[in-house]
C-alpha cells in the first residue's frame, strides 16, 4: 500500500499554517552551527538515533570541540569519542561507527560527505531519514526526512495512506510541493511533539484541525 490521498492545495495550506505557528530552526535536533556543514550534520544525526535531543546536542557539542572533520576525528582515540558522546544511546557502537564512517570518507570520498542519496546510503548505519537530513540541512538540497512524527501525522491527516516511513517519503514527494520538502520534517516534528501527539492528540488547539481526517484517532483532548 502506497496511496496518495492529499491534494496539493490542502497540503500547501497545512504547511503555511504550521510555518506561522512554529519558528523554523527553533527545535531541530542539531545546533544552528551545524546547518550547512554536511559532516557535522551527519555525525549529529547518528548520535541522535534513540537519544533525546537535549542529550544529542550536548554530546555533539563536546565531540565537535575535539574534532570537526573526518581527519581530526580519526586522530582521536575511541575512548575519547566514547567519553565525549556519553550518554547517547549505544554510545560504544556509535563511537565505532563514527570512526568507520570517517575512514570511508577519507579513503573513498576525499574527506567529503556525499551529496547524493544513493551514495549516503552506502555508509554503514545511514538510513533514508539520516541521508535526507544530510541532504536538506547539510547541503540545502531537496529531500523529505521521514521520522515517526512525519509518518504518523501524514497518515493521521489523510495526506498519505502508507504502512511505513519509506512508503511515506515517496508518497509525500508526490503530493508536497518541492519548495516545502526541506521544512516539512521540522514542522511536523514540532507539531507532533506539542499538539499532534501519538496518544490523545490535542485536537482542541490544533491549528490545522479543519484539514485533518483524524484517521486512527479514538481519543483526543
Wavefront OBJ file of the C-alpha trace (Angstrom):
o trace
v 0.000 0.000 0.000
v 1.342 3.394 -1.001
v -1.530 5.734 -1.691
v -1.588 9.466 -2.334
v -4.719 10.901 -0.745
v -3.993 14.553 -0.075
v -4.334 17.427 -2.512
v -1.543 19.875 -3.269
v -3.798 22.743 -2.161
v -4.611 21.283 1.276
v -1.015 20.236 1.933
v 0.198 23.703 0.995
v -2.335 25.304 3.363
v -1.301 22.998 6.206
v 2.366 23.850 5.707
v 1.715 27.590 5.569
v -0.349 27.468 8.774
v 2.310 25.460 10.607
v 5.012 27.857 9.402
v 3.155 30.675 11.145
v 2.664 28.579 14.276
v 6.232 27.366 14.692
v 9.516 29.201 14.281
v 11.733 27.381 11.781
v 15.013 26.235 13.263
v 13.798 26.627 16.840
v 13.859 22.989 17.872
v 15.861 20.979 15.401
v 17.919 18.083 16.713
v 21.100 19.937 15.727
v 22.551 23.268 16.795
v 22.257 26.159 14.302
v 26.026 25.989 13.691
v 25.559 22.501 12.266
v 23.407 23.746 9.399
v 25.324 23.946 6.150
v 28.035 21.539 7.334
v 27.313 18.059 5.917
v 29.843 16.306 8.152
v 28.599 17.804 11.411
v 25.045 17.159 10.273
v 25.796 13.512 9.549
v 27.518 12.880 12.886
v 24.758 14.700 14.785
v 22.149 12.527 13.091
v 24.000 9.360 14.015
v 24.232 10.481 17.636
v 20.531 11.357 17.742
v 19.237 7.861 16.988
v 17.347 6.593 20.045
v 18.537 9.595 22.036
v 16.730 12.694 23.322
v 17.558 15.923 21.513
v 18.939 17.605 24.626
v 21.408 14.757 25.155
v 22.334 14.757 21.460
v 23.036 18.486 21.413
v 25.358 18.363 24.411
v 27.146 15.240 23.177
v 27.659 16.740 19.723
v 28.965 19.944 21.257
v 31.520 18.023 23.324
v 32.604 15.897 20.371
v 32.883 18.797 17.928
v 35.035 20.702 20.397
v 37.558 17.907 19.834
v 37.114 17.314 16.098
v 35.103 18.825 13.271
v 36.418 16.951 10.229
v 36.893 13.278 9.334
v 40.682 13.640 9.593
v 40.515 15.257 13.019
v 38.052 12.607 14.214
v 40.412 9.797 13.177
v 43.167 11.286 15.314
v 41.059 10.747 18.436
v 41.188 7.573 20.466
v 37.984 5.554 20.503
v 37.858 6.109 24.278
v 37.911 9.874 23.727
v 34.966 9.669 21.349
v 33.025 7.445 23.730
v 33.645 9.806 26.642
v 32.563 12.814 24.582
v 29.286 11.334 23.335
v 28.230 9.548 26.530
v 25.347 9.104 27.486
v 23.806 8.895 23.995
v 22.153 5.581 23.294
v 24.521 2.786 22.198
v 27.494 5.116 22.573
v 30.038 2.271 22.282
v 28.592 1.200 18.940
v 28.192 4.763 17.713
v 31.816 5.622 18.506
v 32.993 2.715 16.365
v 30.530 3.691 13.638
v 31.855 7.256 13.590
v 35.413 6.014 13.170
v 34.395 3.641 10.399
v 32.457 6.289 8.511
v 35.289 8.819 8.867
v 37.735 6.265 7.451
v 35.460 5.666 4.463
v 35.013 9.386 3.875
v 38.771 9.926 3.855
v 39.589 6.896 1.710
v 36.737 6.952 -0.804
v 35.284 10.443 -0.857
v 38.287 12.736 -0.380
v 37.069 13.510 3.148
v 33.773 14.927 1.881
v 30.315 13.675 2.768
v 28.486 12.554 -0.402
v 25.743 14.862 -1.615
v 23.743 12.142 -3.360
v 21.203 9.942 -1.587
v 22.407 6.655 -3.062
v 25.989 7.329 -2.015
v 24.968 8.315 1.515
v 23.021 5.093 1.886
v 26.230 3.143 1.248
v 27.621 4.383 4.564
v 27.128 1.888 7.377
v 24.230 2.798 9.646
v 22.901 5.566 7.403
v 19.237 5.105 6.545
v 16.924 7.190 4.403
v 15.942 9.563 7.216
v 19.555 10.380 8.084
v 20.532 10.633 4.408
v 17.703 13.065 3.715
v 18.609 15.207 6.732
v 22.195 15.417 5.484
v 20.953 16.497 2.066
v 18.442 19.044 3.366
v 20.269 20.502 6.368
v 23.849 19.898 5.268
v 23.539 20.683 1.568
v 20.210 22.537 1.338
v 19.146 20.102 -1.377
v 15.552 18.878 -1.806
v 14.611 15.899 0.310
v 11.980 14.713 2.784
v 13.215 13.232 6.047
v 10.534 10.960 7.480
v 10.620 10.027 11.155
v 7.831 8.718 13.389
v 6.216 12.165 13.679
v 6.117 12.765 9.929
v 4.833 9.251 9.257
v 2.141 9.451 11.946
v 0.865 12.946 11.160
v 0.855 12.438 7.389
v -1.311 9.344 7.752
v -3.485 10.736 10.552
v -4.330 13.791 8.488
v -5.022 11.678 5.419
v -2.281 13.300 3.365
v -0.999 9.814 2.562
v -2.038 6.238 3.330
v 1.159 4.280 3.898
v 2.470 1.464 6.079
v 5.977 2.632 6.924
v 8.289 5.686 6.778
v 9.876 4.649 3.476
v 6.491 4.490 1.749
v 5.569 7.788 3.382
v 8.644 9.510 1.977
v 7.876 8.514 -1.600
v 4.173 9.341 -1.228
v 4.934 12.778 0.235
v 7.314 13.517 -2.623
v 4.324 13.215 -4.950
v 1.875 15.427 -3.041
v 4.051 18.035 -1.321
v 5.401 20.909 -3.462
v 9.184 20.553 -3.716
v 9.822 24.001 -2.266
v 8.359 22.714 1.027
v 10.226 19.411 1.239
v 13.034 20.672 3.453
v 10.824 22.402 6.034
v 8.231 19.603 6.238
v 10.168 17.419 8.685
v 10.834 20.178 11.158
v 7.259 21.470 11.089
v 5.741 18.032 11.618
v 8.228 17.160 14.367
v 7.397 20.360 16.252
v 3.678 19.798 15.722
v 3.931 16.147 16.728
v 5.675 16.934 19.984
v 3.397 19.733 21.120
v -0.043 19.072 19.600
v -0.400 16.011 17.360
v 0.978 13.582 19.918
v 0.930 9.791 19.410
v -1.730 9.204 22.083
v -4.622 11.554 22.806
v -3.613 14.379 20.450
v -4.604 17.918 21.432
v -7.139 18.380 18.642
v -8.931 21.182 20.501
v -5.983 23.540 19.925
v -4.764 22.195 16.579
v -4.315 24.997 14.034
v -4.845 22.603 11.096
v -7.786 20.676 12.553
v -10.056 21.529 9.625
v -7.688 19.780 7.223
v -7.248 16.646 9.351
v -9.236 13.443 8.777
v -8.202 12.201 12.235
v -7.566 8.712 10.909
v -6.970 6.280 13.760
v -7.741 8.836 16.464
v -10.001 7.307 19.104
v -9.319 9.744 21.917
v -8.249 13.374 21.888
v -8.045 16.403 24.114
l 1 2 3 4 5 6 7 8 9 10 11 12 13 14 15 16 17 18 19 20 21 22 23 24 25 26 27 28 29 30 31 32 33 34 35 36 37 38 39 40 41 42 43 44 45 46 47 48 49 50 51 52 53 54 55 56 57 58 59 60 61 62 63 64 65 66 67 68 69 70 71 72 73 74 75 76 77 78 79 80 81 82 83 84 85 86 87 88 89 90 91 92 93 94 95 96 97 98 99 100 101 102 103 104 105 106 107 108 109 110 111 112 113 114 115 116 117 118 119 120 121 122 123 124 125 126 127 128 129 130 131 132 133 134 135 136 137 138 139 140 141 142 143 144 145 146 147 148 149 150 151 152 153 154 155 156 157 158 159 160 161 162 163 164 165 166 167 168 169 170 171 172 173 174 175 176 177 178 179 180 181 182 183 184 185 186 187 188 189 190 191 192 193 194 195 196 197 198 199 200 201 202 203 204 205 206 207 208 209 210 211 212 213 214 215 216 217 218 219 220 221
